Amino acid sequence: MRVLSKFRDYYDNAQALGADKTRVFVRTAARQQFAEGAVPVPWNGLTAAGIPRRIEIADGSVVALDALHILFAGKLYRGLRVRLYGRHLRGYRPPRDHDLTDCYAVDEHVFYDARGAIADLSRHVPEKELKAKGWRSKRTLAEKVGDFLGEQGRTELFDWAVTQRVAIAVNEAERRGVGVSRVSLTLNPALETVEFYRLFDAYQAYQELDMFWGGVLAPESRPMVGIADKYRIAQAGFDQLSFRKSPTKRHTG
């Protein structure tokens, strides 16, 4: 399988290892943001109890936890993005309601296993924050992280991936302030940006994608039909202006 794209991803170098050049995967990224509660089906059914979350540390820094759902080769994987936001050197004011407008990220990683995520959190977050139980769920933050990252490779979105002919999609929920969040859905993004190599190395990722794209979405008995990007995006539930600027008027002199 050949990958045609305007950007490189970490698994692209694996194409040289005896790849079938007759199969082509056109990797075109497309992204849209949604308000909480307006996420399209079936992505609106994905949950992450207790995440996203913002934790303010005594020195005024903030640790931000954001939930990711990565649909890759028909299977769903969960990731936890952990960001440490430091203070501006000048003009800093304490975050109001955990608003991160006046902060900047000084450390950021994505984890796909609970042990790695909790170990990283322990470097920044007081132990009492990790062990404190929520008043509603009675689960600690460490337990919620373990619950969220405990099951990988689920197939609940497999039918959607096949129907929409989508090989890669990333759904990320972010909390910008108390009670205010947004959700982004990106088709065919660079998986390196979500540190997916922590879960699959370059060769494994390429093999998974090759088997899904060539064996499930475009088997020999049902050859791949070329579909313009605008129609593929529309099939996935977006409109023609979701990922591009509105057309401008052409002026003639």
C-alpha positions as CSV (number, residue, x, y, z in Angstrom):
1,M,0.0,0.0,0.0
2,R,1.3,3.4,-0.9
3,V,0.4,6.4,1.2
4,L,-0.2,9.7,-0.7
5,S,-0.4,12.7,1.6
6,K,0.8,16.3,1.9
7,F,2.3,15.5,5.3
8,R,4.4,12.7,6.8
9,D,3.5,10.5,9.7
10,Y,5.7,8.2,11.8
11,Y,4.7,5.0,10.1
12,D,5.4,6.2,6.5
13,N,8.9,4.8,6.4
14,A,7.5,1.2,6.7
15,Q,6.2,1.5,3.1
16,A,9.6,0.4,1.9
17,L,9.3,-3.0,3.4
18,G,7.8,-5.0,0.5
19,A,4.6,-2.9,0.2
20,D,2.0,-3.6,-2.4
21,K,2.2,-0.5,-4.6
22,T,-1.1,-1.3,-6.4
23,R,-3.1,-0.2,-3.4
24,V,-3.2,3.5,-2.6
25,F,-4.3,5.3,0.6
26,V,-5.0,9.0,0.0
27,R,-4.5,10.5,3.4
28,T,-6.3,13.9,3.5
29,A,-6.8,15.5,6.9
30,A,-10.1,17.2,7.7
31,R,-11.1,18.7,11.1
32,Q,-14.2,20.1,12.7
33,Q,-15.0,21.3,16.2
34,F,-18.3,20.8,18.0
35,A,-19.8,22.2,21.2
36,E,-20.5,19.7,23.9
37,G,-23.8,18.0,23.1
38,A,-23.6,18.6,19.4
39,V,-21.2,15.8,18.5
40,P,-22.5,13.7,15.6
41,V,-23.5,10.0,15.8
42,P,-21.9,7.6,16.7
43,W,-19.1,9.7,18.3
44,N,-21.6,11.3,20.7
45,G,-21.9,8.0,22.5
46,L,-18.2,7.9,23.6
47,T,-17.7,8.8,27.3
48,A,-14.8,9.6,29.6
49,A,-16.0,9.8,33.2
50,G,-14.1,12.5,35.1
51,I,-12.1,13.5,32.0
52,P,-11.5,16.3,30.8
53,R,-10.3,17.8,34.0
54,R,-8.2,20.8,35.1
55,I,-6.1,20.6,38.3
56,E,-4.6,23.8,39.8
57,I,-1.4,23.3,41.6
58,A,-0.2,25.4,44.6
59,D,2.3,27.5,42.5
60,G,-0.5,28.5,40.1
61,S,0.4,26.0,37.4
62,V,-2.4,23.9,35.9
63,V,-2.4,20.2,34.9
64,A,-4.9,19.6,32.1
65,L,-6.3,16.1,31.2
66,D,-8.0,15.7,27.9
67,A,-9.6,12.5,26.6
68,L,-8.9,11.1,23.1
69,H,-10.6,8.4,21.1
70,I,-8.6,7.2,18.2
71,L,-10.3,5.1,15.5
72,F,-7.6,3.3,13.7
73,A,-8.1,0.4,11.2
74,G,-11.6,-0.2,12.5
75,K,-10.7,-0.4,16.2
76,L,-11.1,2.2,18.9
77,Y,-8.3,3.2,21.2
78,R,-8.3,5.6,24.1
79,G,-5.6,8.1,25.0
80,L,-5.1,10.6,27.8
81,R,-3.4,13.8,26.9
82,V,-1.6,15.3,30.0
83,R,-0.5,18.9,29.7
84,L,1.4,20.9,32.4
85,Y,0.7,24.6,31.9
86,G,3.2,27.0,33.5
87,R,2.9,30.7,34.3
88,H,3.8,33.6,32.0
89,L,7.0,35.3,33.1
90,R,5.3,38.7,32.8
91,G,1.7,39.8,33.1
92,Y,0.6,36.6,34.7
93,R,-2.6,36.4,36.6
94,P,-4.0,33.3,38.4
95,P,-6.3,31.2,36.2
96,R,-10.0,32.0,36.7
97,D,-12.1,28.9,36.8
98,H,-9.1,27.1,35.4
99,D,-9.1,29.2,32.2
100,L,-5.8,28.6,30.5
101,T,-5.7,31.7,28.4
102,D,-2.8,33.2,30.4
103,C,-0.8,30.0,30.6
104,Y,1.5,28.2,28.3
105,A,2.2,24.4,28.0
106,V,5.6,23.4,29.3
107,D,5.2,19.7,29.2
108,E,2.8,17.5,27.2
109,H,2.4,13.7,26.6
110,V,-0.3,11.3,25.5
111,F,-0.6,8.0,27.3
112,Y,-2.4,4.8,26.3
113,D,-1.8,2.8,29.6
114,A,-2.9,3.7,33.1
115,R,0.5,3.0,34.7
116,G,2.3,5.5,32.5
117,A,-0.3,8.1,32.8
118,I,-0.5,7.9,36.6
119,A,3.3,7.9,36.9
120,D,3.4,11.1,34.9
121,L,0.6,12.7,36.9
122,S,2.4,11.9,40.1
123,R,5.2,14.1,39.0
124,H,3.0,17.2,39.0
125,V,-0.2,16.4,41.0
126,P,-0.3,16.1,44.8
127,E,-1.0,12.5,46.0
128,K,-4.2,13.7,47.7
129,E,-5.6,14.8,44.4
130,L,-5.0,11.4,42.8
131,K,-6.6,9.6,45.8
132,A,-9.4,12.0,46.5
133,K,-12.9,10.5,45.7
134,G,-15.5,12.4,43.8
135,W,-18.6,13.2,45.6
136,R,-20.8,11.7,42.9
137,S,-18.9,8.7,41.5
138,K,-16.9,7.8,44.6
139,R,-14.0,7.0,42.3
140,T,-10.5,8.5,42.7
141,L,-8.8,10.2,39.8
142,A,-6.3,7.4,39.6
143,E,-9.2,4.9,39.3
144,K,-10.9,7.0,36.7
145,V,-7.8,7.0,34.6
146,G,-7.5,3.3,35.0
147,D,-11.1,2.8,33.9
148,F,-10.7,5.0,30.9
149,L,-7.5,3.4,29.6
150,G,-8.3,-0.1,30.7
151,E,-9.7,-1.5,27.4
152,Q,-8.1,-0.8,24.0
153,G,-9.0,-2.0,20.5
154,R,-12.8,-2.1,20.9
155,T,-14.9,-2.6,17.7
156,E,-18.0,-0.5,18.5
157,L,-17.2,2.0,15.6
158,F,-16.1,-0.7,13.1
159,D,-19.4,-0.6,11.1
160,W,-19.2,3.3,10.9
161,A,-15.6,3.1,9.7
162,V,-16.5,0.6,7.0
163,T,-19.6,2.5,5.9
164,Q,-17.9,5.8,5.8
165,R,-14.7,4.3,4.5
166,V,-12.6,6.0,7.2
167,A,-9.3,4.4,8.2
168,I,-8.2,7.0,10.8
169,A,-10.1,9.4,12.9
170,V,-9.3,11.2,16.2
171,N,-11.9,12.5,18.6
172,E,-10.6,14.8,21.4
173,A,-12.6,16.3,24.2
174,E,-11.1,19.4,25.8
175,R,-12.3,21.5,28.8
176,R,-11.5,25.2,28.5
177,G,-13.2,26.2,31.7
178,V,-15.7,25.1,34.3
179,G,-18.8,23.8,32.5
180,V,-17.4,24.8,29.0
181,S,-15.8,22.2,26.7
182,R,-15.4,21.5,23.0
183,V,-14.9,18.4,21.0
184,S,-12.8,18.1,17.8
185,L,-13.1,15.3,15.3
186,T,-10.3,14.9,12.7
187,L,-10.2,12.5,9.8
188,N,-6.8,11.2,8.7
189,P,-4.6,13.3,11.1
190,A,-0.9,12.7,11.7
191,L,-0.9,10.1,14.5
192,E,2.5,11.2,15.6
193,T,0.8,14.3,17.1
194,V,-1.1,12.0,19.5
195,E,2.0,9.9,20.2
196,F,0.3,6.8,18.8
197,Y,3.8,5.2,18.5
198,R,3.4,4.4,22.2
199,L,0.8,1.9,21.2
200,F,2.0,0.7,17.7
201,D,5.5,1.1,16.4
202,A,5.9,2.2,12.7
203,Y,5.8,-1.3,11.3
204,Q,2.8,-2.5,13.3
205,A,0.8,0.7,12.5
206,Y,1.5,0.4,8.8
207,Q,0.6,-3.3,8.8
208,E,-2.7,-2.7,10.6
209,L,-3.6,0.1,8.2
210,D,-2.6,-1.9,5.2
211,M,-4.7,-4.9,6.2
212,F,-7.7,-2.7,6.9
213,W,-7.5,-0.5,3.9
214,G,-6.6,-3.3,1.5
215,G,-8.5,-6.2,3.1
216,V,-11.6,-4.6,4.5
217,L,-12.3,-1.4,2.7
218,A,-11.0,-2.3,-0.7
219,P,-10.8,-6.1,-1.2
220,E,-9.9,-7.5,-4.7
221,S,-13.5,-8.4,-5.2
222,R,-14.6,-4.9,-4.6
223,P,-11.9,-2.5,-6.0
224,M,-11.6,1.0,-4.5
225,V,-13.6,3.6,-6.4
226,G,-12.1,7.0,-6.5
227,I,-14.3,9.5,-4.6
228,A,-13.6,13.2,-4.4
229,D,-12.7,14.5,-1.0
230,K,-15.7,16.8,-0.8
231,Y,-18.1,13.8,-1.2
232,R,-16.1,11.7,1.3
233,I,-16.3,14.5,3.9
234,A,-20.0,15.0,3.3
235,Q,-20.6,11.2,3.8
236,A,-18.9,11.5,7.2
237,G,-21.4,14.1,8.3
238,F,-19.6,17.3,7.5
239,D,-20.5,20.2,5.2
240,Q,-18.4,21.5,2.3
241,L,-17.1,24.5,4.3
242,S,-16.2,22.7,7.5
243,F,-12.5,22.5,6.8
244,R,-11.8,25.2,4.3
245,K,-12.3,28.9,4.0
246,S,-15.4,30.3,2.4
247,P,-14.9,31.1,-1.3
248,T,-13.9,34.7,-1.9
249,K,-15.2,36.9,-4.7
250,R,-12.9,37.3,-7.7
251,H,-12.4,40.8,-8.8
252,T,-11.5,41.7,-12.3
253,G,-9.8,44.9,-13.2
